[in-house]
Amino acid sequence: MLNTVKISSCELINADCLEFIWSLPENSVDLIVTDPPYFKVKPEGWDNQWKGDDDYLKWLDQCLAQFWRVLKPG
């Protein structure tokens, strides 16, 4: 699911980060606002989809690596 809102020169994108971020070129984003899952807070919740700590941390590392790739320097 992708939702986009354009306000003046800003574009707000609400999407699954690992699905969408691959389409962005390096050093092209000014700001990333994220709210990652808390992991294991709700036994039946979306944030409990990983098999264990290592799987969750691997997913989080993938996100952070892509954030680093697309964020503009400085």
PQR file of N, CA, C, O and H, with PARSE charges and radii, in Angstrom:
ATOM      1  N   MET A   1       0.846  -1.167   0.000 -0.4000 1.5000
ATOM      2  CA  MET A   1       0.000   0.000   0.000 -0.0000 2.0000
ATOM      3  C   MET A   1       0.897   1.238   0.000  0.5500 1.7000
ATOM      4  O   MET A   1       1.856   1.330   0.766 -0.5500 1.4000
ATOM      5  N   LEU A   2       0.566   2.176  -0.868 -0.4000 1.5000
ATOM      6  CA  LEU A   2       1.328   3.409  -0.978 -0.0000 2.0000
ATOM      7  C   LEU A   2       0.370   4.582  -0.958  0.5500 1.7000
ATOM      8  O   LEU A   2      -0.540   4.666  -1.782 -0.5500 1.4000
ATOM      9  H   LEU A   2      -0.214   2.101  -1.490  0.4000 1.0000
ATOM     10  N   ASN A   3       0.575   5.478  -0.022 -0.4000 1.5000
ATOM     11  CA  ASN A   3      -0.202   6.716   0.056 -0.0000 2.0000
ATOM     12  C   ASN A   3       0.772   7.872  -0.043  0.5500 1.7000
ATOM     13  O   ASN A   3       1.778   7.910   0.666 -0.5500 1.4000
ATOM     14  H   ASN A   3       1.314   5.410   0.648  0.4000 1.0000
ATOM     15  N   THR A   4       0.467   8.825  -0.935 -0.4000 1.5000
ATOM     16  CA  THR A   4       1.336   9.978  -1.135 -0.0000 2.0000
ATOM     17  C   THR A   4       0.533  11.256  -1.013  0.5500 1.7000
ATOM     18  O   THR A   4      -0.576  11.361  -1.537 -0.5500 1.4000
ATOM     19  H   THR A   4      -0.350   8.794  -1.511  0.4000 1.0000
ATOM     20  N   VAL A   5       1.104  12.227  -0.317 -0.4000 1.5000
ATOM     21  CA  VAL A   5       0.495  13.552  -0.185 -0.0000 2.0000
ATOM     22  C   VAL A   5       1.564  14.564  -0.568  0.5500 1.7000
ATOM     23  O   VAL A   5       2.674  14.532  -0.037 -0.5500 1.4000
ATOM     24  H   VAL A   5       2.006  12.141   0.108  0.4000 1.0000
ATOM     25  N   LYS A   6       1.230  15.459  -1.485 -0.4000 1.5000
ATOM     26  CA  LYS A   6       2.179  16.499  -1.889 -0.0000 2.0000
ATOM     27  C   LYS A   6       1.702  17.833  -1.343  0.5500 1.7000
ATOM     28  O   LYS A   6       0.575  18.255  -1.600 -0.5500 1.4000
ATOM     29  H   LYS A   6       0.328  15.485  -1.916  0.4000 1.0000
ATOM     30  N   ILE A   7       2.569  18.493  -0.590 -0.4000 1.5000
ATOM     31  CA  ILE A   7       2.272  19.793   0.002 -0.0000 2.0000
ATOM     32  C   ILE A   7       3.407  20.728  -0.395  0.5500 1.7000
ATOM     33  O   ILE A   7       4.534  20.580   0.076 -0.5500 1.4000
ATOM     34  H   ILE A   7       3.486  18.151  -0.381  0.4000 1.0000
ATOM     35  N   SER A   8       3.109  21.678  -1.252 -0.4000 1.5000
ATOM     36  CA  SER A   8       4.116  22.617  -1.741 -0.0000 2.0000
ATOM     37  C   SER A   8       5.271  21.828  -2.352  0.5500 1.7000
ATOM     38  O   SER A   8       5.057  21.057  -3.288 -0.5500 1.4000
ATOM     39  H   SER A   8       2.193  21.798  -1.634  0.4000 1.0000
ATOM     40  N   SER A   9       6.480  22.003  -1.848 -0.4000 1.5000
ATOM     41  CA  SER A   9       7.627  21.288  -2.413 -0.0000 2.0000
ATOM     42  C   SER A   9       7.931  19.990  -1.661  0.5500 1.7000
ATOM     43  O   SER A   9       8.921  19.319  -1.953 -0.5500 1.4000
ATOM     44  H   SER A   9       6.654  22.630  -1.088  0.4000 1.0000
ATOM     45  N   CYS A  10       7.085  19.637  -0.699 -0.4000 1.5000
ATOM     46  CA  CYS A  10       7.287  18.420   0.098 -0.0000 2.0000
ATOM     47  C   CYS A  10       6.367  17.310  -0.383  0.5500 1.7000
ATOM     48  O   CYS A  10       5.231  17.552  -0.792 -0.5500 1.4000
ATOM     49  H   CYS A  10       6.280  20.182  -0.461  0.4000 1.0000
ATOM     50  N   GLU A  11       6.876  16.103  -0.326 -0.4000 1.5000
ATOM     51  CA  GLU A  11       6.064  14.937  -0.649 -0.0000 2.0000
ATOM     52  C   GLU A  11       6.140  13.975   0.530  0.5500 1.7000
ATOM     53  O   GLU A  11       7.225  13.541   0.918 -0.5500 1.4000
ATOM     54  H   GLU A  11       7.799  15.906   0.006  0.4000 1.0000
ATOM     55  N   LEU A  12       4.990  13.647   1.092 -0.4000 1.5000
ATOM     56  CA  LEU A  12       4.904  12.700   2.204 -0.0000 2.0000
ATOM     57  C   LEU A  12       4.486  11.354   1.639  0.5500 1.7000
ATOM     58  O   LEU A  12       3.500  11.263   0.907 -0.5500 1.4000
ATOM     59  H   LEU A  12       4.108  14.000   0.777  0.4000 1.0000
ATOM     60  N   ILE A  13       5.228  10.313   1.976 -0.4000 1.5000
ATOM     61  CA  ILE A  13       4.957   8.980   1.448 -0.0000 2.0000
ATOM     62  C   ILE A  13       4.762   8.030   2.614  0.5500 1.7000
ATOM     63  O   ILE A  13       5.612   7.929   3.499 -0.5500 1.4000
ATOM     64  H   ILE A  13       6.028  10.387   2.571  0.4000 1.0000
ATOM     65  N   ASN A  14       3.643   7.339   2.606 -0.4000 1.5000
ATOM     66  CA  ASN A  14       3.344   6.326   3.611 -0.0000 2.0000
ATOM     67  C   ASN A  14       3.340   4.988   2.888  0.5500 1.7000
ATOM     68  O   ASN A  14       2.425   4.691   2.120 -0.5500 1.4000
ATOM     69  H   ASN A  14       2.953   7.420   1.887  0.4000 1.0000
ATOM     70  N   ALA A  15       4.369   4.180   3.137 -0.4000 1.5000
ATOM     71  CA  ALA A  15       4.505   2.907   2.427 -0.0000 2.0000
ATOM     72  C   ALA A  15       5.361   1.961   3.257  0.5500 1.7000
ATOM     73  O   ALA A  15       6.005   2.370   4.222 -0.5500 1.4000
ATOM     74  H   ALA A  15       5.112   4.421   3.761  0.4000 1.0000
ATOM     75  N   ASP A  16       5.357   0.696   2.868 -0.4000 1.5000
ATOM     76  CA  ASP A  16       6.278  -0.265   3.465 -0.0000 2.0000
ATOM     77  C   ASP A  16       7.687   0.145   3.035  0.5500 1.7000
ATOM     78  O   ASP A  16       7.988   0.163   1.841 -0.5500 1.4000
ATOM     79  H   ASP A  16       4.834   0.363   2.084  0.4000 1.0000
ATOM     80  N   CYS A  17       8.539   0.469   3.985 -0.4000 1.5000
ATOM     81  CA  CYS A  17       9.840   1.057   3.645 -0.0000 2.0000
ATOM     82  C   CYS A  17      10.689   0.150   2.759  0.5500 1.7000
ATOM     83  O   CYS A  17      11.294   0.628   1.800 -0.5500 1.4000
ATOM     84  H   CYS A  17       8.295   0.454   4.955  0.4000 1.0000
ATOM     85  N   LEU A  18      10.747  -1.141   3.057 -0.4000 1.5000
ATOM     86  CA  LEU A  18      11.618  -2.008   2.267 -0.0000 2.0000
ATOM     87  C   LEU A  18      11.067  -2.288   0.876  0.5500 1.7000
ATOM     88  O   LEU A  18      11.826  -2.665  -0.017 -0.5500 1.4000
ATOM     89  H   LEU A  18      10.256  -1.529   3.836  0.4000 1.0000
ATOM     90  N   GLU A  19       9.778  -2.114   0.674 -0.4000 1.5000
ATOM     91  CA  GLU A  19       9.226  -2.266  -0.669 -0.0000 2.0000
ATOM     92  C   GLU A  19       9.453  -1.003  -1.492  0.5500 1.7000
ATOM     93  O   GLU A  19       9.756  -1.087  -2.683 -0.5500 1.4000
ATOM     94  H   GLU A  19       9.162  -1.808   1.399  0.4000 1.0000
ATOM     95  N   PHE A  20       9.310   0.161  -0.873 -0.4000 1.5000
ATOM     96  CA  PHE A  20       9.364   1.423  -1.613 -0.0000 2.0000
ATOM     97  C   PHE A  20      10.765   2.003  -1.758  0.5500 1.7000
ATOM     98  O   PHE A  20      11.087   2.572  -2.801 -0.5500 1.4000
ATOM     99  H   PHE A  20       9.064   0.230   0.094  0.4000 1.0000
ATOM    100  N   ILE A  21      11.588   1.874  -0.753 -0.4000 1.5000
ATOM    101  CA  ILE A  21      12.855   2.604  -0.711 -0.0000 2.0000
ATOM    102  C   ILE A  21      13.817   2.206  -1.826  0.5500 1.7000
ATOM    103  O   ILE A  21      14.674   3.001  -2.213 -0.5500 1.4000
ATOM    104  H   ILE A  21      11.326   1.412   0.094  0.4000 1.0000
ATOM    105  N   TRP A  22      13.686   0.985  -2.345 -0.4000 1.5000
ATOM    106  CA  TRP A  22      14.565   0.531  -3.428 -0.0000 2.0000
ATOM    107  C   TRP A  22      14.406   1.383  -4.681  0.5500 1.7000
ATOM    108  O   TRP A  22      15.322   1.455  -5.500 -0.5500 1.4000
ATOM    109  H   TRP A  22      12.990   0.340  -2.030  0.4000 1.0000
ATOM    110  N   SER A  23      13.256   2.028  -4.838 -0.4000 1.5000
ATOM    111  CA  SER A  23      13.006   2.831  -6.037 -0.0000 2.0000
ATOM    112  C   SER A  23      13.651   4.217  -5.959  0.5500 1.7000
ATOM    113  O   SER A  23      13.653   4.953  -6.946 -0.5500 1.4000
ATOM    114  H   SER A  23      12.512   1.969  -4.172  0.4000 1.0000
ATOM    115  N   LEU A  24      14.186   4.570  -4.820 -0.4000 1.5000
ATOM    116  CA  LEU A  24      14.765   5.903  -4.638 -0.0000 2.0000
ATOM    117  C   LEU A  24      16.262   5.907  -4.947  0.5500 1.7000
ATOM    118  O   LEU A  24      16.979   4.973  -4.588 -0.5500 1.4000
ATOM    119  H   LEU A  24      14.184   3.972  -4.018  0.4000 1.0000
ATOM    120  N   PRO A  25      16.728   6.965  -5.615 -0.5600 1.5000
ATOM    121  CA  PRO A  25      18.169   7.057  -5.872  0.2800 2.0000
ATOM    122  C   PRO A  25      18.941   7.433  -4.606  0.5500 1.7000
ATOM    123  O   PRO A  25      18.364   7.937  -3.642 -0.5500 1.4000
ATOM    124  N   GLU A  26      20.236   7.184  -4.622 -0.4000 1.5000
ATOM    125  CA  GLU A  26      21.094   7.544  -3.486 -0.0000 2.0000
ATOM    126  C   GLU A  26      21.067   9.048  -3.251  0.5500 1.7000
ATOM    127  O   GLU A  26      20.925   9.832  -4.189 -0.5500 1.4000
ATOM    128  H   GLU A  26      20.704   6.775  -5.405  0.4000 1.0000
ATOM    129  N   ASN A  27      21.205   9.439  -1.996 -0.4000 1.5000
ATOM    130  CA  ASN A  27      21.303  10.853  -1.607 -0.0000 2.0000
ATOM    131  C   ASN A  27      20.154  11.697  -2.147  0.5500 1.7000
ATOM    132  O   ASN A  27      20.377  12.802  -2.642 -0.5500 1.4000
ATOM    133  H   ASN A  27      21.320   8.803  -1.234  0.4000 1.0000
ATOM    134  N   SER A  28      18.938  11.192  -2.058 -0.4000 1.5000
ATOM    135  CA  SER A  28      17.796  11.899  -2.652 -0.0000 2.0000
ATOM    136  C   SER A  28      16.733  12.316  -1.642  0.5500 1.7000
ATOM    137  O   SER A  28      15.752  12.959  -2.017 -0.5500 1.4000
ATOM    138  H   SER A  28      18.756  10.295  -1.656  0.4000 1.0000
ATOM    139  N   VAL A  29      16.906  11.967  -0.375 -0.4000 1.5000
ATOM    140  CA  VAL A  29      15.868  12.200   0.635 -0.0000 2.0000
ATOM    141  C   VAL A  29      16.406  13.135   1.719  0.5500 1.7000
ATOM    142  O   VAL A  29      17.515  12.951   2.220 -0.5500 1.4000
ATOM    143  H   VAL A  29      17.703  11.445  -0.070  0.4000 1.0000
ATOM    144  N   ASP A  30      15.600  14.141   2.071 -0.4000 1.5000
ATOM    145  CA  ASP A  30      15.995  15.091   3.117 -0.0000 2.0000
ATOM    146  C   ASP A  30      15.707  14.583   4.526  0.5500 1.7000
ATOM    147  O   ASP A  30      16.472  14.855   5.451 -0.5500 1.4000
ATOM    148  H   ASP A  30      14.699  14.291   1.664  0.4000 1.0000
ATOM    149  N   LEU A  31      14.615  13.849   4.693 -0.4000 1.5000
ATOM    150  CA  LEU A  31      14.183  13.439   6.031 -0.0000 2.0000
ATOM    151  C   LEU A  31      13.412  12.130   5.953  0.5500 1.7000
ATOM    152  O   LEU A  31      12.594  11.939   5.053 -0.5500 1.4000
ATOM    153  H   LEU A  31      13.995  13.628   3.941  0.4000 1.0000
ATOM    154  N   ILE A  32      13.668  11.248   6.877 -0.4000 1.5000
ATOM    155  CA  ILE A  32      12.892  10.015   7.019 -0.0000 2.0000
ATOM    156  C   ILE A  32      12.300  10.013   8.417  0.5500 1.7000
ATOM    157  O   ILE A  32      13.019  10.148   9.407 -0.5500 1.4000
ATOM    158  H   ILE A  32      14.332  11.404   7.608  0.4000 1.0000
ATOM    159  N   VAL A  33      10.991   9.861   8.491 -0.4000 1.5000
ATOM    160  CA  VAL A  33      10.294   9.718   9.769 -0.0000 2.0000
ATOM    161  C   VAL A  33       9.764   8.294   9.798  0.5500 1.7000
ATOM    162  O   VAL A  33       9.035   7.881   8.897 -0.5500 1.4000
ATOM    163  H   VAL A  33      10.407   9.751   7.687  0.4000 1.0000
ATOM    164  N   THR A  34      10.121   7.556  10.813 -0.4000 1.5000
ATOM    165  CA  THR A  34       9.727   6.154  10.863 -0.0000 2.0000
ATOM    166  C   THR A  34       9.217   5.787  12.255  0.5500 1.7000
ATOM    167  O   THR A  34       9.566   6.418  13.252 -0.5500 1.4000
ATOM    168  H   THR A  34      10.714   7.892  11.545  0.4000 1.0000
ATOM    169  N   ASP A  35       8.403   4.778  12.291 -0.4000 1.5000
ATOM    170  CA  ASP A  35       7.863   4.250  13.537 -0.0000 2.0000
ATOM    171  C   ASP A  35       7.944   2.732  13.446  0.5500 1.7000
ATOM    172  O   ASP A  35       6.935   2.070  13.202 -0.5500 1.4000
ATOM    173  H   ASP A  35       8.120   4.265  11.481  0.4000 1.0000
ATOM    174  N   PRO A  36       9.149   2.169  13.643 -0.5600 1.5000
ATOM    175  CA  PRO A  36       9.291   0.723  13.477  0.2800 2.0000
ATOM    176  C   PRO A  36       8.502  -0.052  14.525  0.5500 1.7000
ATOM    177  O   PRO A  36       8.210   0.470  15.601 -0.5500 1.4000
ATOM    178  N   PRO A  37       8.161  -1.287  14.212 -0.5600 1.5000
ATOM    179  CA  PRO A  37       7.456  -2.124  15.187  0.2800 2.0000
ATOM    180  C   PRO A  37       8.290  -2.302  16.455  0.5500 1.7000
ATOM    181  O   PRO A  37       9.520  -2.327  16.403 -0.5500 1.4000
ATOM    182  N   TYR A  38       7.617  -2.422  17.575 -0.4000 1.5000
ATOM    183  CA  TYR A  38       8.310  -2.591  18.854 -0.0000 2.0000
ATOM    184  C   TYR A  38       8.804  -4.011  19.076  0.5500 1.7000
ATOM    185  O   TYR A  38       9.684  -4.227  19.909 -0.5500 1.4000
ATOM    186  H   TYR A  38       6.618  -2.402  17.617  0.4000 1.0000
ATOM    187  N   PHE A  39       8.268  -4.972  18.364 -0.4000 1.5000
ATOM    188  CA  PHE A  39       8.665  -6.378  18.417 -0.0000 2.0000
ATOM    189  C   PHE A  39       8.348  -7.002  19.777  0.5500 1.7000
ATOM    190  O   PHE A  39       8.892  -6.604  20.807 -0.5500 1.4000
ATOM    191  H   PHE A  39       7.553  -4.796  17.688  0.4000 1.0000
ATOM    192  N   LYS A  40       7.483  -7.956  19.749 -0.4000 1.5000
ATOM    193  CA  LYS A  40       7.078  -8.767  20.906 -0.0000 2.0000
ATOM    194  C   LYS A  40       6.218  -8.029  21.929  0.5500 1.7000
ATOM    195  O   LYS A  40       6.017  -8.542  23.029 -0.5500 1.4000
ATOM    196  H   LYS A  40       7.042  -8.280  18.913  0.4000 1.0000
ATOM    197  N   VAL A  41       5.710  -6.858  21.607 -0.4000 1.5000
ATOM    198  CA  VAL A  41       4.865  -6.144  22.561 -0.0000 2.0000
ATOM    199  C   VAL A  41       3.483  -6.781  22.614  0.5500 1.7000
ATOM    200  O   VAL A  41       2.942  -7.011  23.696 -0.5500 1.4000
ATOM    201  H   VAL A  41       5.873  -6.441  20.713  0.4000 1.0000
ATOM    202  N   LYS A  42       2.908  -7.068  21.443 -0.4000 1.5000
ATOM    203  CA  LYS A  42       1.595  -7.704  21.370 -0.0000 2.0000
ATOM    204  C   LYS A  42       1.769  -9.100  20.770  0.5500 1.7000
ATOM    205  O   LYS A  42       2.217  -9.218  19.629 -0.5500 1.4000
ATOM    206  H   LYS A  42       3.347  -6.881  20.564  0.4000 1.0000
ATOM    207  N   PRO A  43       1.431 -10.148  21.499 -0.5600 1.5000
ATOM    208  CA  PRO A  43       1.657 -11.512  21.018  0.2800 2.0000
ATOM    209  C   PRO A  43       1.023 -11.809  19.656  0.5500 1.7000
ATOM    210  O   PRO A  43       1.588 -12.577  18.877 -0.5500 1.4000
ATOM    211  N   GLU A  44      -0.118 -11.227  19.358 -0.4000 1.5000
ATOM    212  CA  GLU A  44      -0.809 -11.494  18.095 -0.0000 2.0000
ATOM    213  C   GLU A  44      -0.701 -10.322  17.125  0.5500 1.7000
ATOM    214  O   GLU A  44      -1.355 -10.330  16.082 -0.5500 1.4000
ATOM    215  H   GLU A  44      -0.577 -10.603  19.991  0.4000 1.0000
ATOM    216  N   GLY A  45       0.098  -9.330  17.442 -0.4000 1.5000
ATOM    217  CA  GLY A  45       0.174  -8.121  16.630 -0.0000 2.0000
ATOM    218  C   GLY A  45       1.152  -8.234  15.474  0.5500 1.7000
ATOM    219  O   GLY A  45       1.942  -9.174  15.387 -0.5500 1.4000
ATOM    220  H   GLY A  45       0.629  -9.324  18.289  0.4000 1.0000
ATOM    221  N   TRP A  46       1.074  -7.235  14.578 -0.4000 1.5000
ATOM    222  CA  TRP A  46       1.956  -7.176  13.418 -0.0000 2.0000
ATOM    223  C   TRP A  46       3.419  -7.138  13.844  0.5500 1.7000
ATOM    224  O   TRP A  46       4.293  -7.633  13.133 -0.5500 1.4000
ATOM    225  H   TRP A  46       0.432  -6.472  14.648  0.4000 1.0000
ATOM    226  N   ASP A  47       3.675  -6.558  14.988 -0.4000 1.5000
ATOM    227  CA  ASP A  47       5.056  -6.415  15.437 -0.0000 2.0000
ATOM    228  C   ASP A  47       5.650  -7.719  15.970  0.5500 1.7000
ATOM    229  O   ASP A  47       6.781  -7.726  16.456 -0.5500 1.4000
ATOM    230  H   ASP A  47       2.964  -6.156  15.565  0.4000 1.0000
ATOM    231  N   ASN A  48       4.921  -8.795  15.887 -0.4000 1.5000
ATOM    232  CA  ASN A  48       5.412 -10.090  16.358 -0.0000 2.0000
ATOM    233  C   ASN A  48       5.559 -11.069  15.193  0.5500 1.7000
ATOM    234  O   ASN A  48       5.342 -12.268  15.367 -0.5500 1.4000
ATOM    235  H   ASN A  48       4.003  -8.789  15.492  0.4000 1.0000
ATOM    236  N   GLN A  49       5.922 -10.575  14.013 -0.4000 1.5000
ATOM    237  CA  GLN A  49       6.001 -11.419  12.822 -0.0000 2.0000
ATOM    238  C   GLN A  49       7.363 -12.087  12.627  0.5500 1.7000
ATOM    239  O   GLN A  49       7.495 -12.943  11.753 -0.5500 1.4000
ATOM    240  H   GLN A  49       6.097  -9.600  13.872  0.4000 1.0000
ATOM    241  N   TRP A  50       8.363 -11.726  13.403 -0.4000 1.5000
ATOM    242  CA  TRP A  50       9.697 -12.285  13.233 -0.0000 2.0000
ATOM    243  C   TRP A  50       9.866 -13.511  14.117  0.5500 1.7000
ATOM    244  O   TRP A  50       9.218 -13.631  15.157 -0.5500 1.4000
ATOM    245  H   TRP A  50       8.255 -11.031  14.113  0.4000 1.0000
ATOM    246  N   LYS A  51      10.740 -14.419  13.700 -0.4000 1.5000
ATOM    247  CA  LYS A  51      10.949 -15.672  14.433 -0.0000 2.0000
ATOM    248  C   LYS A  51      11.705 -15.468  15.740  0.5500 1.7000
ATOM    249  O   LYS A  51      11.557 -16.249  16.680 -0.5500 1.4000
ATOM    250  H   LYS A  51      11.267 -14.322  12.855  0.4000 1.0000
ATOM    251  N   GLY A  52      12.497 -14.439  15.791 -0.4000 1.5000
ATOM    252  CA  GLY A  52      13.274 -14.181  16.998 -0.0000 2.0000
ATOM    253  C   GLY A  52      14.007 -12.861  16.891  0.5500 1.7000
ATOM    254  O   GLY A  52      13.842 -12.112  15.927 -0.5500 1.4000
ATOM    255  H   GLY A  52      12.618 -13.805  15.027  0.4000 1.0000
ATOM    256  N   ASP A  53      14.820 -12.590  17.897 -0.4000 1.5000
ATOM    257  CA  ASP A  53      15.555 -11.327  17.942 -0.0000 2.0000
ATOM    258  C   ASP A  53      16.443 -11.132  16.719  0.5500 1.7000
ATOM    259  O   ASP A  53      16.503 -10.037  16.161 -0.5500 1.4000
ATOM    260  H   ASP A  53      14.955 -13.198  18.679  0.4000 1.0000
ATOM    261  N   ASP A  54      17.133 -12.194  16.302 -0.4000 1.5000
ATOM    262  CA  ASP A  54      18.043 -12.077  15.162 -0.0000 2.0000
ATOM    263  C   ASP A  54      17.306 -11.696  13.883  0.5500 1.7000
ATOM    264  O   ASP A  54      17.795 -10.871  13.112 -0.5500 1.4000
ATOM    265  H   ASP A  54      17.083 -13.084  16.755  0.4000 1.0000
ATOM    266  N   ASP A  55      16.131 -12.289  13.648 -0.4000 1.5000
ATOM    267  CA  ASP A  55      15.344 -11.952  12.455 -0.0000 2.0000
ATOM    268  C   ASP A  55      14.888 -10.504  12.489  0.5500 1.7000
ATOM    269  O   ASP A  55      14.951  -9.798  11.482 -0.5500 1.4000
ATOM    270  H   ASP A  55      15.733 -12.960  14.274  0.4000 1.0000
ATOM    271  N   TYR A  56      14.428 -10.066  13.657 -0.4000 1.5000
ATOM    272  CA  TYR A  56      13.982  -8.677  13.789 -0.0000 2.0000
ATOM    273  C   TYR A  56      15.139  -7.717  13.556  0.5500 1.7000
ATOM    274  O   TYR A  56      14.991  -6.733  12.831 -0.5500 1.4000
ATOM    275  H   TYR A  56      14.376 -10.639  14.475  0.4000 1.0000
ATOM    276  N   LEU A  57      16.295  -7.994  14.164 -0.4000 1.5000
ATOM    277  CA  LEU A  57      17.453  -7.110  14.008 -0.0000 2.0000
ATOM    278  C   LEU A  57      17.974  -7.109  12.571  0.5500 1.7000
ATOM    279  O   LEU A  57      18.452  -6.082  12.090 -0.5500 1.4000
ATOM    280  H   LEU A  57      16.415  -8.794  14.752  0.4000 1.0000
ATOM    281  N   LYS A  58      17.887  -8.238  11.886 -0.4000 1.5000
ATOM    282  CA  LYS A  58      18.280  -8.300  10.473 -0.0000 2.0000
ATOM    283  C   LYS A  58      17.367  -7.399   9.642  0.5500 1.7000
ATOM    284  O   LYS A  58      17.842  -6.645   8.793 -0.5500 1.4000
ATOM    285  H   LYS A  58      17.498  -9.073  12.276  0.4000 1.0000
ATOM    286  N   TRP A  59      16.057  -7.477   9.887 -0.4000 1.5000
ATOM    287  CA  TRP A  59      15.096  -6.624   9.176 -0.0000 2.0000
ATOM    288  C   TRP A  59      15.398  -5.151   9.458  0.5500 1.7000
ATOM    289  O   TRP A  59      15.416  -4.330   8.540 -0.5500 1.4000
ATOM    290  H   TRP A  59      15.671  -8.090  10.577  0.4000 1.0000
ATOM    291  N   LEU A  60      15.633  -4.821  10.721 -0.4000 1.5000
ATOM    292  CA  LEU A  60      15.910  -3.440  11.102 -0.0000 2.0000
ATOM    293  C   LEU A  60      17.212  -2.945  10.465  0.5500 1.7000
ATOM    294  O   LEU A  60      17.287  -1.799  10.022 -0.5500 1.4000
ATOM    295  H   LEU A  60      15.618  -5.488  11.466  0.4000 1.0000
ATOM    296  N   ASP A  61      18.231  -3.798  10.419 -0.4000 1.5000
ATOM    297  CA  ASP A  61      19.493  -3.436   9.764 -0.0000 2.0000
ATOM    298  C   ASP A  61      19.287  -3.136   8.281  0.5500 1.7000
ATOM    299  O   ASP A  61      19.893  -2.209   7.743 -0.5500 1.4000
ATOM    300  H   ASP A  61      18.170  -4.729  10.779  0.4000 1.0000
ATOM    301  N   GLN A  62      18.427  -3.924   7.618 -0.4000 1.5000
ATOM    302  CA  GLN A  62      18.138  -3.673   6.200 -0.0000 2.0000
ATOM    303  C   GLN A  62      17.495  -2.302   6.023  0.5500 1.7000
ATOM    304  O   GLN A  62      17.858  -1.552   5.117 -0.5500 1.4000
ATOM    305  H   GLN A  62      17.935  -4.677   8.055  0.4000 1.0000
ATOM    306  N   CYS A  63      16.553  -1.984   6.879 -0.4000 1.5000
ATOM    307  CA  CYS A  63      15.895  -0.674   6.810 -0.0000 2.0000
ATOM    308  C   CYS A  63      16.904   0.445   7.009  0.5500 1.7000
ATOM    309  O   CYS A  63      16.953   1.389   6.221 -0.5500 1.4000
ATOM    310  H   CYS A  63      16.259  -2.594   7.615  0.4000 1.0000
ATOM    311  N   LEU A  64      17.704   0.341   8.053 -0.4000 1.5000
ATOM    312  CA  LEU A  64      18.657   1.406   8.371 -0.0000 2.0000
ATOM    313  C   LEU A  64      19.707   1.575   7.278  0.5500 1.7000
ATOM    314  O   LEU A  64      20.120   2.698   6.991 -0.5500 1.4000
ATOM    315  H   LEU A  64      17.664  -0.426   8.692  0.4000 1.0000
ATOM    316  N   ALA A  65      20.143   0.481   6.666 -0.4000 1.5000
ATOM    317  CA  ALA A  65      21.115   0.573   5.569 -0.0000 2.0000
ATOM    318  C   ALA A  65      20.522   1.326   4.385  0.5500 1.7000
ATOM    319  O   ALA A  65      21.210   2.124   3.748 -0.5500 1.4000
ATOM    320  H   ALA A  65      19.807  -0.431   6.899  0.4000 1.0000
ATOM    321  N   GLN A  66      19.254   1.076   4.089 -0.4000 1.5000
ATOM    322  CA  GLN A  66      18.605   1.785   2.989 -0.0000 2.0000
ATOM    323  C   GLN A  66      18.362   3.249   3.341  0.5500 1.7000
ATOM    324  O   GLN A  66      18.480   4.121   2.480 -0.5500 1.4000
ATOM    325  H   GLN A  66      18.696   0.427   4.607  0.4000 1.0000
ATOM    326  N   PHE A  67      18.026   3.524   4.586 -0.4000 1.5000
ATOM    327  CA  PHE A  67      17.875   4.921   5.010 -0.0000 2.0000
ATOM    328  C   PHE A  67      19.193   5.659   4.770  0.5500 1.7000
ATOM    329  O   PHE A  67      19.199   6.760   4.218 -0.5500 1.4000
ATOM    330  H   PHE A  67      17.930   2.816   5.286  0.4000 1.0000
ATOM    331  N   TRP A  68      20.289   5.065   5.177 -0.4000 1.5000
ATOM    332  CA  TRP A  68      21.609   5.670   5.022 -0.0000 2.0000
ATOM    333  C   TRP A  68      21.914   5.920   3.543  0.5500 1.7000
ATOM    334  O   TRP A  68      22.480   6.953   3.186 -0.5500 1.4000
ATOM    335  H   TRP A  68      20.285   4.171   5.625  0.4000 1.0000
ATOM    336  N   ARG A  69      21.537   4.968   2.689 -0.4000 1.5000
ATOM    337  CA  ARG A  69      21.804   5.069   1.252 -0.0000 2.0000
ATOM    338  C   ARG A  69      21.064   6.244   0.622  0.5500 1.7000
ATOM    339  O   ARG A  69      21.639   6.970  -0.189 -0.5500 1.4000
ATOM    340  H   ARG A  69      21.077   4.129   2.979  0.4000 1.0000
ATOM    341  N   VAL A  70      19.803   6.441   0.982 -0.4000 1.5000
ATOM    342  CA  VAL A  70      18.992   7.453   0.292 -0.0000 2.0000
ATOM    343  C   VAL A  70      19.047   8.835   0.928  0.5500 1.7000
ATOM    344  O   VAL A  70      18.726   9.823   0.267 -0.5500 1.4000
ATOM    345  H   VAL A  70      19.336   5.852   1.641  0.4000 1.0000
ATOM    346  N   LEU A  71      19.445   8.929   2.192 -0.4000 1.5000
ATOM    347  CA  LEU A  71      19.496  10.245   2.841 -0.0000 2.0000
ATOM    348  C   LEU A  71      20.609  11.110   2.259  0.5500 1.7000
ATOM    349  O   LEU A  71      21.708  10.635   1.974 -0.5500 1.4000
ATOM    350  H   LEU A  71      19.705   8.126   2.729  0.4000 1.0000
ATOM    351  N   LYS A  72      20.294  12.385   2.094 -0.4000 1.5000
ATOM    352  CA  LYS A  72      21.294  13.344   1.622 -0.0000 2.0000
ATOM    353  C   LYS A  72      22.328  13.569   2.723  0.5500 1.7000
ATOM    354  O   LYS A  72      21.986  13.536   3.905 -0.5500 1.4000
ATOM    355  H   LYS A  72      19.401  12.770   2.326  0.4000 1.0000
ATOM    356  N   PRO A  73      23.578  13.796   2.353 -0.5600 1.5000
ATOM    357  CA  PRO A  73      24.603  14.079   3.362  0.2800 2.0000
ATOM    358  C   PRO A  73      24.293  15.360   4.139  0.5500 1.7000
ATOM    359  O   PRO A  73      23.706  16.306   3.614 -0.5500 1.4000
ATOM    360  N   GLY A  74      24.701  15.356   5.386 -0.4000 1.5000
ATOM    361  CA  GLY A  74      24.566  16.555   6.204 -0.0000 2.0000
ATOM    362  C   GLY A  74      23.226  16.685   6.794  0.5500 1.7000
ATOM    363  O   GLY A  74      22.958  17.648   7.511 -0.5500 1.4000
ATOM    364  H   GLY A  74      25.179  14.587   5.812  0.4000 1.0000
TER
END
